[in-house]
């Protein structure tokens, strides 16, 4: 498989996080409407997906503004494996150090996708991100946001009301306000999506065409009312990371790891309460069975002889999640970056 980076820029708020498994589902719906996106069509590629995925998508991560590189989630491992602690620390000093380090939820990596955890300077707090990923932000809407909020992602409740589409009003006695949580990225943010592609099944131009349509019409929840819009800025090929000195895998998307392949696993559980999109909403039962996954940023230490480093992704496809559409497959795969971590 070949590795590519696709750059997008948010153009609206989002109701659904840009995670790899959801991006995969959106691309599958694009292929359902356009059989030319995948060789042999969607049904052929989905039936082969558990053994041979045609594409594996990462979640979206911020790009650095002033140099080639990215900002990734801090590895979900014990803090003692990432930060140095003085053996002479008293209890009060240890608690203070832990509190400070927990705020550093992000880490910088260079354009070569090499993870360097040897320096605490690589780790960033949320408030430090805007200067790293957006640089100098200008414009009438950007100025107010930059002056009053330094968060990378801002959440707020969007008020709505139930409207009768025939009368274009709430109707007598039908005033029914409600709110939904949405989030906005910091102005000027560019996001990188890493995708592994089997070029016997599709190519980067067709994948980009699918993502361009998704960005135009909206991604995730509330796309029909303007949420989830983004612009596709370009793509480039990347070499697969060197695994020669690695002893662990850092995942770039939620995944369902293979059983019996890892001697140690560090992750935050993530439960995907999936729902069919597009015409699947009218299938009679649009809800999928919940899938428990390891969120992006997980670290897995492979057992010797399992051949994990022979493939550029780990995990497995998840089937049997839908009663209304039994052929449904969830991306339980994740691209990973090789990692050298002492003490793991």
N, C-alpha and C positions, 0 to 999 in steps of 0.2 A: 504493500500500500504506500501511497505517496502522501506527504504531509503538506498542507497549505495553511496559510493565515488569511482570513477574510476580515477586512476592516469595515466596521459600520459606525454610524453616528446617530444616536437617538434624536428623534424629531418630535417626540411627544412623551407623555407619561406612560407608565407601564402598570398593568394590573397583575402580570405574571412574570416572575424572574426569568432571565434569559439563561436557562439551563439546557445542557446538551440533549437530554431525553425529549424535552418539549420541542426543541428545534428539529430534532429528527422526525417527530410526529408531524410537524408542519410541512416538512419537505416531502414526506410520504403522501400527504393530501395533495400537494402540488403535482406529484407524479401520478396520482389517481386521475387528475384532470388532464394531464399532458403525458401520454404514454412515451413520448420521445425523450423524457428526462432520464429514463433508465433503460438499458438494453433489455429487450424482451418484456418490458412493462413492469409495473409494480408487483403484480401477483407472483411473477417468476422470482424477482429479487427478494420479496418478503419470505417466500417459502424456503429460500436458501439462507436467509439471514442468520439463523441460529448457528450455522457452520461457517458461513462466509459473508460477513457484513459488507454491503456495498459502500457504506460510509459510516464513520463514527465521529460524532460532533462533540466538541467541548462546550462548556459554558462560556459566557462572554466575560472577558477581563479587560480592565483599562490599559491603554497604551501610554507610555511616557511621552510627554510633549516635546522635550528638548533633546532626546537621545533615543537611539533604537533600543527598545526594551519594553517590558510589561510590568504590571503590578498584579501579583497573584495573592490569593488568600494564604494567610500564614498556615503552615502545616499543622494538622490537628494531632499533635503529639504533645506529651508532657513538656511544660515550659523548661524543665531542667535539661532537656535534650537540645534546646535552642539557645538558651541564654546562660551565661556564666554566673555562678553563685559563689560568693566567698565562704569558705568553710567556717570562718569566724563570725558569720552573721548571727546576731541574736534573733529571737523570735519576732520582735517588732520590726527589725530591719528586713527579715525574710518576707514578712507580710507586705511591707511597703514595696519591696522589689517585685513581688508577684503582682500586686495591684497595678504597678506601672507597666509591667510587661504584658499583662492581659489586654491593655489598650492597643498594643501594637498588633492589629489584626491583619496587616498586609505586609507583603515583602516585594522588594524590587528584584527583577532578574534582567539580564542583558538580552540583546537580540538573538543570541545564540542558544537561548533556552537553557542556559546552565544555571542551576540553583546553587547559590553560595550562601550557606548559613553560618559562615565562620565569623561574621561581623554583625553586631547588633545594629549598626547603622543601616543595614539592608531592610530593617523592619520599620513600618510606618503606622501611625495612628490615623483614624478616619479624618481628623481635621488637617492632617498634613498632606492628604491626597490631592486636593484641588491644585496646589502649586505644582505638583509633580505631573499631573495628567492634562491640565488645561492651560497652564502658563498664564499669560496676561489676557484676561477675558474682557471684551468690550461689547458695547451694544446697549440699547435701552432696557431690555429685559435682564440682561446679564449683570448689569451694574448693581441693581437692587439685590439680586440673589448673592452676589459676591460680597456685598457689604454686610449682609445680615445673616448669612448662613454659610458656614465653611464645611458642611458635610458633603461627602461624596454622593450620598443618596439621601433625599429628603422624602419622608412619608407624610401623607396627610389624607384626611377623609374627604372624598368627593361627594357632595350632596346630589341626590337624584329624586325624582318623583315618578310615580306610576301614571302613565299617560294613555288615554284611549286613542289609538292610532286612527280611528275613524273620525272622531270629533276633534282631535288634536287638543284635548283638554282633559283635566282630571275627572270631570263629571261631577254631578251633584253628590255630595257626601263621600267622594272617592279620593279625597286628598290623602295620599299615602307616601310621605317622604321616607327615604332611607339613604344610607351612605355606604360607600365602598372605599376600601383602602387602595390607594394607588401610590406610586413613587416616581420621582424624577431624578435623573442623573444630573450631576453638576454641569452647567453650561460649558460647551466646548469639549466635552469628553468624547474620546474615540475608543471604541471597544474592539478587541480582537477575538475572533472565533477561530479555533484551530480545528481542522477537519482532516481526517484520514480517508482517502478515497481509493477504492479498488477501480482502477482505470479500465478494466475489462467490463465493468458494469456502467460506469458513467465517467464524467470528467469535470474539471473545476469550472468550466464555462457554464455547463448545465446546472451545477449546484449553485453557482452565483446567480443564474437566471431565476432559480426557484427562490432564493433568499431575497432577491430584488422584488419579486412579487409579494412575498410575505411582508417586507418592509413597507411596500406601497399600500397594501390593504389592511395591515395591522396584525400584530402578534399577540396571542394569548387572550386573556379576559378583557371584555369590553372593546374589542377591536372594532365592532360595528358602530361605536360612538366616538371613534378617534384615538383610542389608546393603542399603544404598541407599534407606533410608526417609527421607522428608521430609514436612513439612506445608506446604500452600499457604496463605499468609497473605493474599493479595489481589492486585489488579492495578490499573493506572491507565494512561490514555492519555498519550502524550508527543508533543509536536510534533517533526516531523522536524528534525534539526539544520540550521542555516544553512550553506550551502556557499559563500557569496559570496566570502569572502576566503581560502578554503582552497587549498592547492596539493598536498595529499596526503590519503590515506585511511588511517585506523587501524582495523584489522579487529578484530571482537569474537568471532570464531569461527574455527576452522580452515577454510581455503578452498583451492580450486584456481583461481588467478587466470587470467583470459583472456590468451591469448598476443597479443603485439604491441600491447597497450593501455597499457603503462607504460614510462616512460623510466628509472625506477630502482625497485628492489625491495629491501627490507631485511626479512628474516624468518628464523626458525628452522625448519628442515624438521621435519615431523611425519609419521610413517608410520602410517596407520591399518590395522592388521591386523584387519579386520572379521570378524564372525561373526554368522550369523542368530540371532535370538532367538525366543522363544515356540515355535510349532509348526515354525518353520524349522529348529530343531535336529534334527528327525527327517526332513529332506529328503534324506538320503543323503550330502550333502556340505555341512555347515553353514558352511564357511569361505569367505570372500570373497577375491578377489584384493587384495593390498596396494594402498593408494592413498597416494601421496606428496602431502602438503598443506603449506601455509604455516600455521604455528600462529597462534593468536590473538595479537594484539600486533604483527602485521606492519604495515609501512608501505609503501604503494605510491604513487608519483608518476605520475599519469596523463599521457599524451601529449595535446597539444592536438588538439581535434577528435574525440576518441574518445567524448565524451558520458558519461564515467564518472559525473559528478556529477548526471546526469539521473535516475539510479535510486538508491534508498537502500541498495542492496546491490551487491556485486561478486562475481565468480567465475562458476562454471558447475556444472551438474549433472554427476555422473559416472555413466556407465552401463557395462554390460559387465563388472561386477565379480563376477557369480555365475553358475556353470554350472548349479546346481540350480534357481535362480529367476531366469531371464534378465530379468524385468521389474524387478529390483531397481535402485533409484537411490540414490546417496549424495549428501547435501547438500554440494556443493562451493561453495555460496554462503556469504557472510558479511555480516551487517550491518556497517556501518562508521561511524566518526565522522570528520567533516572535520577536518583538521589543517593549521595553518600552521607550517611549519618552514623556517627559513632555512638555506641551505647544502645542502639536499637535492638 
